[in-house]
Amino acid sequence: MKIALVGIGKIAVDQHVPAIANSPDWQLAATVSRAGTVEGVEAFTDIVTMLEARPDITTVSLAIPPVPRFDYAQAAIRAGRHVMLEKPPGATLAEIHALQVLAQAQGVTLYTTWHSRMAHAVAPAKAWLAGKTITRAHITWREDVRKWHPGQDWVFEAGGMGVFDPGINALSILTEILPAPVHLQSADLEFPANRQTPIAARLQFTGNITADFDWRQTGPQTWDMEIDTTEGQMALRMGGNVLEIDGQPAQGENTIMDEYPALYARMAELVAKGQSEVDLAPMVHVADAMTLGKRALTDHFHF
């Protein structure tokens, strides 16, 4: 199936392009970007032009920042194309609900992807937790914004989500593996004095679940989730790729390279079945944190 990739930035080059190139289901037939291109692939700078010029392309994958994404998704769906959304699926919950209604009316697939759910150890962790009583859980998600979003000021602009851009990955895993849903009770958010979105966050959920997100960690990165139950302790490390039970390695690999191929395989399955998959649970937690969060100013941030 022919697919167009919109947004040829760092995440597209690092993950989307190789995943599509190695997929048995997809052929990268066009790109849409203000500047980026992929060698050997027809390039457009405007999505409407691409949609009109390439009616043979049935699917559009959007890897642009969340704020402008709605207009692109809406144009593609109205043109009868299936749409795949990079996480977070949009800037607001309401616009994704609107896209969901539009996709259903147009009879096309809409897929809100959460790549961290595809990590090696997430499914085994979910299976291990099934039926167990959780007594405590803590997430530590600390990384270096300069490494993963070099010079990308949009992440600190309104709608860019700040530290919740990586933090939502942790929340996507949490909402996938918990035996029962939880909700946010409080949040402490640190905003650089010169920015619009937080650079750090501490969250308290029901069920004695806490989270610590920080975008200022240099050196080795930390993507850990530790969960205590009445029947032992489980830990997910390396962003959901390594599972530990009672302190001992149980399953997984120290790699994250298989997540995006799994997303494109799932998209192919959804298109074949004529289904959509829209899960906004991780984004609900972020919206709640922005609503309930206590704001504190910290040092100016510059790339």
MIFI-97636 format. One record per residue (C-alpha): x, y, z; residue in one letter; residue number from 1. Coordinates in nm, 2 decimals. Layout:
BEGIN
+--------+--------+--------+----+-----+
:   east :  north :     up : aa :   i :
+--------+--------+--------+----+-----+
:      X :      Y :      Z :  A : NUM :
...
+--------+--------+--------+----+-----+
END
This chain:
BEGIN
+--------+--------+--------+----+-----+
:   east :  north :     up : aa :   i :
+--------+--------+--------+----+-----+
:   0.00 :   0.00 :   0.00 :  M :   1 :
:   0.12 :   0.35 :  -0.09 :  K :   2 :
:   0.17 :   0.59 :   0.20 :  I :   3 :
:   0.28 :   0.95 :   0.23 :  A :   4 :
:   0.49 :   1.07 :   0.52 :  L :   5 :
:   0.42 :   1.43 :   0.64 :  V :   6 :
:   0.70 :   1.60 :   0.83 :  G :   7 :
:   1.06 :   1.50 :   0.75 :  I :   8 :
:   1.22 :   1.59 :   1.07 :  G :   9 :
:   1.43 :   1.40 :   1.33 :  K :  10 :
:   1.17 :   1.15 :   1.43 :  I :  11 :
:   1.07 :   1.08 :   1.07 :  A :  12 :
:   1.43 :   1.03 :   0.96 :  V :  13 :
:   1.53 :   0.82 :   1.26 :  D :  14 :
:   1.22 :   0.60 :   1.29 :  Q :  15 :
:   0.94 :   0.64 :   1.03 :  H :  16 :
:   1.15 :   0.63 :   0.71 :  V :  17 :
:   1.34 :   0.31 :   0.81 :  P :  18 :
:   1.02 :   0.14 :   0.94 :  A :  19 :
:   0.83 :   0.20 :   0.62 :  I :  20 :
:   1.13 :   0.10 :   0.41 :  A :  21 :
:   1.16 :  -0.23 :   0.58 :  N :  22 :
:   0.78 :  -0.30 :   0.59 :  S :  23 :
:   0.62 :  -0.57 :   0.38 :  P :  24 :
:   0.30 :  -0.37 :   0.38 :  D :  25 :
:   0.39 :  -0.02 :   0.28 :  W :  26 :
:   0.57 :   0.18 :   0.01 :  Q :  27 :
:   0.68 :   0.53 :   0.08 :  L :  28 :
:   0.53 :   0.71 :  -0.22 :  A :  29 :
:   0.55 :   1.07 :  -0.13 :  A :  30 :
:   0.67 :   1.31 :   0.14 :  T :  31 :
:   0.53 :   1.65 :   0.25 :  V :  32 :
:   0.77 :   1.89 :   0.43 :  S :  33 :
:   0.87 :   2.25 :   0.41 :  R :  34 :
:   1.24 :   2.15 :   0.37 :  A :  35 :
:   1.30 :   1.78 :   0.43 :  G :  36 :
:   1.30 :   1.51 :   0.16 :  T :  37 :
:   1.38 :   1.14 :   0.13 :  V :  38 :
:   1.60 :   1.04 :  -0.16 :  E :  39 :
:   1.41 :   0.88 :  -0.44 :  G :  40 :
:   1.07 :   0.98 :  -0.31 :  V :  41 :
:   0.85 :   1.24 :  -0.47 :  E :  42 :
:   0.85 :   1.55 :  -0.24 :  A :  43 :
:   0.58 :   1.81 :  -0.19 :  F :  44 :
:   0.57 :   2.12 :   0.03 :  T :  45 :
:   0.19 :   2.13 :   0.06 :  D :  46 :
:  -0.04 :   1.85 :   0.17 :  I :  47 :
:  -0.34 :   1.97 :  -0.04 :  V :  48 :
:  -0.12 :   1.96 :  -0.35 :  T :  49 :
:   0.00 :   1.61 :  -0.27 :  M :  50 :
:  -0.35 :   1.48 :  -0.21 :  L :  51 :
:  -0.47 :   1.62 :  -0.54 :  E :  52 :
:  -0.16 :   1.50 :  -0.74 :  A :  53 :
:  -0.15 :   1.15 :  -0.59 :  R :  54 :
:  -0.49 :   0.99 :  -0.56 :  P :  55 :
:  -0.31 :   0.65 :  -0.56 :  D :  56 :
:  -0.18 :   0.72 :  -0.21 :  I :  57 :
:  -0.43 :   0.57 :   0.03 :  T :  58 :
:  -0.27 :   0.65 :   0.36 :  T :  59 :
:  -0.10 :   0.95 :   0.53 :  V :  60 :
:   0.13 :   0.93 :   0.83 :  S :  61 :
:   0.17 :   1.26 :   1.02 :  L :  62 :
:   0.49 :   1.32 :   1.20 :  A :  63 :
:   0.47 :   1.70 :   1.23 :  I :  64 :
:   0.44 :   1.88 :   1.57 :  P :  65 :
:   0.10 :   1.85 :   1.73 :  P :  66 :
:  -0.03 :   2.21 :   1.70 :  V :  67 :
:  -0.05 :   2.22 :   1.31 :  P :  68 :
:  -0.14 :   1.86 :   1.28 :  R :  69 :
:  -0.52 :   1.89 :   1.29 :  F :  70 :
:  -0.55 :   2.08 :   0.96 :  D :  71 :
:  -0.33 :   1.82 :   0.79 :  Y :  72 :
:  -0.52 :   1.53 :   0.93 :  A :  73 :
:  -0.86 :   1.69 :   0.84 :  Q :  74 :
:  -0.75 :   1.75 :   0.48 :  A :  75 :
:  -0.63 :   1.39 :   0.44 :  A :  76 :
:  -0.95 :   1.24 :   0.59 :  I :  77 :
:  -1.17 :   1.46 :   0.39 :  R :  78 :
:  -0.98 :   1.34 :   0.08 :  A :  79 :
:  -1.07 :   0.99 :   0.18 :  G :  80 :
:  -0.73 :   0.88 :   0.30 :  R :  81 :
:  -0.65 :   0.67 :   0.61 :  H :  82 :
:  -0.45 :   0.87 :   0.87 :  V :  83 :
:  -0.18 :   0.76 :   1.12 :  M :  84 :
:  -0.09 :   1.01 :   1.39 :  L :  85 :
:   0.25 :   1.03 :   1.57 :  E :  86 :
:   0.22 :   1.07 :   1.94 :  K :  87 :
:   0.08 :   1.29 :   2.10 :  P :  88 :
:  -0.21 :   1.26 :   1.85 :  P :  89 :
:  -0.28 :   1.63 :   1.86 :  G :  90 :
:  -0.27 :   1.95 :   2.06 :  A :  91 :
:  -0.60 :   1.90 :   2.23 :  T :  92 :
:  -0.84 :   1.62 :   2.31 :  L :  93 :
:  -1.13 :   1.80 :   2.14 :  A :  94 :
:  -0.96 :   1.80 :   1.80 :  E :  95 :
:  -0.89 :   1.43 :   1.81 :  I :  96 :
:  -1.26 :   1.36 :   1.90 :  H :  97 :
:  -1.35 :   1.58 :   1.59 :  A :  98 :
:  -1.11 :   1.38 :   1.37 :  L :  99 :
:  -1.26 :   1.05 :   1.50 :  Q : 100 :
:  -1.61 :   1.16 :   1.40 :  V : 101 :
:  -1.49 :   1.28 :   1.06 :  L : 102 :
:  -1.30 :   0.95 :   1.00 :  A : 103 :
:  -1.60 :   0.75 :   1.08 :  Q : 104 :
:  -1.82 :   0.96 :   0.85 :  A : 105 :
:  -1.57 :   0.92 :   0.57 :  Q : 106 :
:  -1.52 :   0.55 :   0.63 :  G : 107 :
:  -1.14 :   0.57 :   0.67 :  V : 108 :
:  -0.90 :   0.45 :   0.94 :  T : 109 :
:  -0.77 :   0.68 :   1.21 :  L : 110 :
:  -0.49 :   0.54 :   1.43 :  Y : 111 :
:  -0.35 :   0.73 :   1.73 :  T : 112 :
:  -0.01 :   0.56 :   1.77 :  T : 113 :
:   0.17 :   0.52 :   2.10 :  W : 114 :
:   0.51 :   0.38 :   2.01 :  H : 115 :
:   0.62 :   0.30 :   2.36 :  S : 116 :
:   0.34 :   0.05 :   2.40 :  R : 117 :
:   0.52 :  -0.15 :   2.13 :  M : 118 :
:   0.83 :  -0.19 :   2.34 :  A : 119 :
:   0.95 :  -0.55 :   2.39 :  H : 120 :
:   0.85 :  -0.59 :   2.75 :  A : 121 :
:   0.52 :  -0.40 :   2.77 :  V : 122 :
:   0.29 :  -0.69 :   2.67 :  A : 123 :
:   0.46 :  -0.94 :   2.92 :  P : 124 :
:   0.44 :  -0.67 :   3.19 :  A : 125 :
:   0.07 :  -0.63 :   3.13 :  K : 126 :
:   0.02 :  -1.01 :   3.15 :  A : 127 :
:   0.21 :  -1.03 :   3.47 :  W : 128 :
:   0.01 :  -0.75 :   3.64 :  L : 129 :
:  -0.33 :  -0.89 :   3.53 :  A : 130 :
:  -0.54 :  -0.97 :   3.84 :  G : 131 :
:  -0.28 :  -0.84 :   4.08 :  K : 132 :
:  -0.32 :  -0.58 :   4.35 :  T : 133 :
:  -0.09 :  -0.28 :   4.31 :  I : 134 :
:   0.03 :  -0.12 :   4.64 :  T : 135 :
:   0.28 :   0.14 :   4.49 :  R : 136 :
:   0.42 :   0.24 :   4.16 :  A : 137 :
:   0.68 :   0.51 :   4.06 :  H : 138 :
:   0.78 :   0.63 :   3.72 :  I : 139 :
:   1.12 :   0.80 :   3.66 :  T : 140 :
:   1.14 :   0.94 :   3.31 :  W : 141 :
:   1.44 :   1.17 :   3.27 :  R : 142 :
:   1.61 :   1.26 :   2.95 :  E : 143 :
:   1.80 :   1.53 :   2.77 :  D : 144 :
:   1.59 :   1.76 :   2.55 :  V : 145 :
:   1.90 :   1.88 :   2.37 :  R : 146 :
:   1.97 :   1.53 :   2.25 :  K : 147 :
:   1.62 :   1.43 :   2.14 :  W : 148 :
:   1.48 :   1.77 :   2.02 :  H : 149 :
:   1.79 :   1.97 :   1.93 :  P : 150 :
:   1.70 :   2.33 :   1.85 :  G : 151 :
:   1.33 :   2.24 :   1.83 :  Q : 152 :
:   1.17 :   2.54 :   2.00 :  D : 153 :
:   0.82 :   2.42 :   1.93 :  W : 154 :
:   0.84 :   2.18 :   2.22 :  V : 155 :
:   0.85 :   2.47 :   2.46 :  F : 156 :
:   0.57 :   2.67 :   2.28 :  E : 157 :
:   0.21 :   2.65 :   2.38 :  A : 158 :
:   0.08 :   2.31 :   2.27 :  G : 159 :
:   0.42 :   2.16 :   2.25 :  G : 160 :
:   0.37 :   1.98 :   2.58 :  M : 161 :
:   0.73 :   2.04 :   2.71 :  G : 162 :
:   0.85 :   1.75 :   2.93 :  V : 163 :
:   0.52 :   1.57 :   2.86 :  F : 164 :
:   0.64 :   1.50 :   2.51 :  D : 165 :
:   0.85 :   1.22 :   2.65 :  P : 166 :
:   0.65 :   1.18 :   2.96 :  G : 167 :
:   0.34 :   1.08 :   2.76 :  I : 168 :
:   0.54 :   0.78 :   2.65 :  N : 169 :
:   0.55 :   0.66 :   3.01 :  A : 170 :
:   0.18 :   0.74 :   3.05 :  L : 171 :
:   0.11 :   0.54 :   2.74 :  S : 172 :
:   0.27 :   0.24 :   2.90 :  I : 173 :
:   0.11 :   0.29 :   3.24 :  L : 174 :
:  -0.24 :   0.31 :   3.09 :  T : 175 :
:  -0.17 :   0.00 :   2.89 :  E : 176 :
:  -0.04 :  -0.23 :   3.16 :  I : 177 :
:  -0.25 :  -0.13 :   3.47 :  L : 178 :
:  -0.52 :  -0.38 :   3.56 :  P : 179 :
:  -0.75 :  -0.09 :   3.65 :  A : 180 :
:  -0.75 :   0.28 :   3.55 :  P : 181 :
:  -0.62 :   0.56 :   3.77 :  V : 182 :
:  -0.66 :   0.93 :   3.76 :  H : 183 :
:  -0.44 :   1.23 :   3.85 :  L : 184 :
:  -0.47 :   1.39 :   4.19 :  Q : 185 :
:  -0.20 :   1.66 :   4.18 :  S : 186 :
:   0.09 :   1.79 :   3.98 :  A : 187 :
:   0.39 :   2.01 :   4.04 :  D : 188 :
:   0.52 :   2.17 :   3.72 :  L : 189 :
:   0.85 :   2.35 :   3.66 :  E : 190 :
:   0.85 :   2.61 :   3.38 :  F : 191 :
:   1.16 :   2.78 :   3.25 :  P : 192 :
:   1.11 :   3.15 :   3.30 :  A : 193 :
:   1.14 :   3.21 :   2.93 :  N : 194 :
:   0.92 :   2.92 :   2.81 :  R : 195 :
:   0.55 :   2.83 :   2.78 :  Q : 196 :
:   0.56 :   2.45 :   2.87 :  T : 197 :
:   0.72 :   2.27 :   3.16 :  P : 198 :
:   1.07 :   2.12 :   3.17 :  I : 199 :
:   0.99 :   1.90 :   3.47 :  A : 200 :
:   0.69 :   1.75 :   3.64 :  A : 201 :
:   0.60 :   1.55 :   3.95 :  R : 202 :
:   0.27 :   1.37 :   3.94 :  L : 203 :
:   0.05 :   1.20 :   4.20 :  Q : 204 :
:  -0.22 :   0.95 :   4.08 :  F : 205 :
:  -0.47 :   0.75 :   4.27 :  T : 206 :
:  -0.36 :   0.40 :   4.38 :  G : 207 :
:  -0.03 :   0.54 :   4.53 :  N : 208 :
:   0.12 :   0.59 :   4.18 :  I : 209 :
:   0.37 :   0.87 :   4.13 :  T : 210 :
:   0.58 :   1.00 :   3.84 :  A : 211 :
:   0.89 :   1.21 :   3.80 :  D : 212 :
:   0.95 :   1.36 :   3.46 :  F : 213 :
:   1.26 :   1.58 :   3.38 :  D : 214 :
:   1.41 :   1.70 :   3.05 :  W : 215 :
:   1.74 :   1.82 :   3.20 :  R : 216 :
:   1.92 :   1.49 :   3.25 :  Q : 217 :
:   2.25 :   1.46 :   3.07 :  T : 218 :
:   2.45 :   1.15 :   3.02 :  G : 219 :
:   2.27 :   0.81 :   3.05 :  P : 220 :
:   1.89 :   0.85 :   3.01 :  Q : 221 :
:   1.64 :   0.71 :   3.26 :  T : 222 :
:   1.31 :   0.54 :   3.15 :  W : 223 :
:   1.21 :   0.33 :   3.45 :  D : 224 :
:   0.88 :   0.22 :   3.60 :  M : 225 :
:   0.87 :   0.02 :   3.93 :  E : 226 :
:   0.55 :  -0.14 :   4.05 :  I : 227 :
:   0.49 :  -0.31 :   4.38 :  D : 228 :
:   0.21 :  -0.56 :   4.42 :  T : 229 :
:   0.09 :  -0.79 :   4.70 :  T : 230 :
:   0.26 :  -1.07 :   4.50 :  E : 231 :
:   0.60 :  -0.92 :   4.43 :  G : 232 :
:   0.77 :  -0.64 :   4.25 :  Q : 233 :
:   0.79 :  -0.57 :   3.88 :  M : 234 :
:   1.00 :  -0.32 :   3.70 :  A : 235 :
:   1.01 :  -0.20 :   3.34 :  L : 236 :
:   1.34 :  -0.04 :   3.23 :  R : 237 :
:   1.48 :   0.10 :   2.91 :  M : 238 :
:   1.15 :   0.26 :   2.81 :  G : 239 :
:   0.95 :  -0.06 :   2.85 :  G : 240 :
:   1.20 :  -0.28 :   2.67 :  N : 241 :
:   1.34 :  -0.47 :   2.97 :  V : 242 :
:   1.12 :  -0.65 :   3.23 :  L : 243 :
:   1.24 :  -0.74 :   3.58 :  E : 244 :
:   1.05 :  -0.95 :   3.83 :  I : 245 :
:   1.16 :  -0.93 :   4.20 :  D : 246 :
:   1.48 :  -0.77 :   4.08 :  G : 247 :
:   1.57 :  -1.04 :   3.83 :  Q : 248 :
:   1.57 :  -1.00 :   3.45 :  P : 249 :
:   1.27 :  -1.17 :   3.30 :  A : 250 :
:   1.23 :  -1.06 :   2.94 :  Q : 251 :
:   1.32 :  -0.79 :   2.69 :  G : 252 :
:   1.61 :  -0.63 :   2.50 :  E : 253 :
:   1.81 :  -0.31 :   2.54 :  N : 254 :
:   1.68 :  -0.17 :   2.21 :  T : 255 :
:   1.39 :   0.05 :   2.10 :  I : 256 :
:   1.42 :   0.00 :   1.73 :  M : 257 :
:   1.13 :  -0.24 :   1.69 :  D : 258 :
:   0.86 :   0.00 :   1.80 :  E : 259 :
:   0.79 :   0.19 :   1.48 :  Y : 260 :
:   0.78 :  -0.12 :   1.26 :  P : 261 :
:   0.52 :  -0.26 :   1.49 :  A : 262 :
:   0.31 :   0.06 :   1.46 :  L : 263 :
:   0.31 :   0.03 :   1.08 :  Y : 264 :
:   0.22 :  -0.33 :   1.10 :  A : 265 :
:  -0.07 :  -0.24 :   1.32 :  R : 266 :
:  -0.18 :   0.03 :   1.08 :  M : 267 :
:  -0.18 :  -0.21 :   0.79 :  A : 268 :
:  -0.40 :  -0.45 :   1.00 :  E : 269 :
:  -0.64 :  -0.17 :   1.09 :  L : 270 :
:  -0.68 :  -0.06 :   0.72 :  V : 271 :
:  -0.73 :  -0.42 :   0.61 :  A : 272 :
:  -1.01 :  -0.47 :   0.87 :  K : 273 :
:  -1.16 :  -0.12 :   0.80 :  G : 274 :
:  -1.12 :  -0.03 :   1.17 :  Q : 275 :
:  -0.99 :   0.27 :   1.36 :  S : 276 :
:  -0.80 :   0.28 :   1.69 :  E : 277 :
:  -0.82 :   0.60 :   1.90 :  V : 278 :
:  -0.70 :   0.58 :   2.26 :  D : 279 :
:  -0.66 :   0.91 :   2.43 :  L : 280 :
:  -0.60 :   0.79 :   2.79 :  A : 281 :
:  -0.23 :   0.90 :   2.80 :  P : 282 :
:  -0.33 :   1.25 :   2.68 :  M : 283 :
:  -0.61 :   1.28 :   2.93 :  V : 284 :
:  -0.35 :   1.25 :   3.21 :  H : 285 :
:  -0.14 :   1.53 :   3.05 :  V : 286 :
:  -0.44 :   1.75 :   3.01 :  A : 287 :
:  -0.53 :   1.69 :   3.38 :  D : 288 :
:  -0.17 :   1.77 :   3.48 :  A : 289 :
:  -0.20 :   2.10 :   3.30 :  M : 290 :
:  -0.53 :   2.17 :   3.47 :  T : 291 :
:  -0.43 :   2.07 :   3.82 :  L : 292 :
:  -0.06 :   2.15 :   3.81 :  G : 293 :
:   0.10 :   2.40 :   4.05 :  K : 294 :
:   0.33 :   2.62 :   3.85 :  R : 295 :
:   0.69 :   2.71 :   3.96 :  A : 296 :
:   0.94 :   2.90 :   3.76 :  L : 297 :
:   1.30 :   2.78 :   3.71 :  T : 298 :
:   1.61 :   2.89 :   3.52 :  D : 299 :
:   1.58 :   3.02 :   3.17 :  H : 300 :
:   1.63 :   2.75 :   2.91 :  F : 301 :
:   1.82 :   2.79 :   2.58 :  H : 302 :
:   1.93 :   2.52 :   2.33 :  F : 303 :
+--------+--------+--------+----+-----+
END
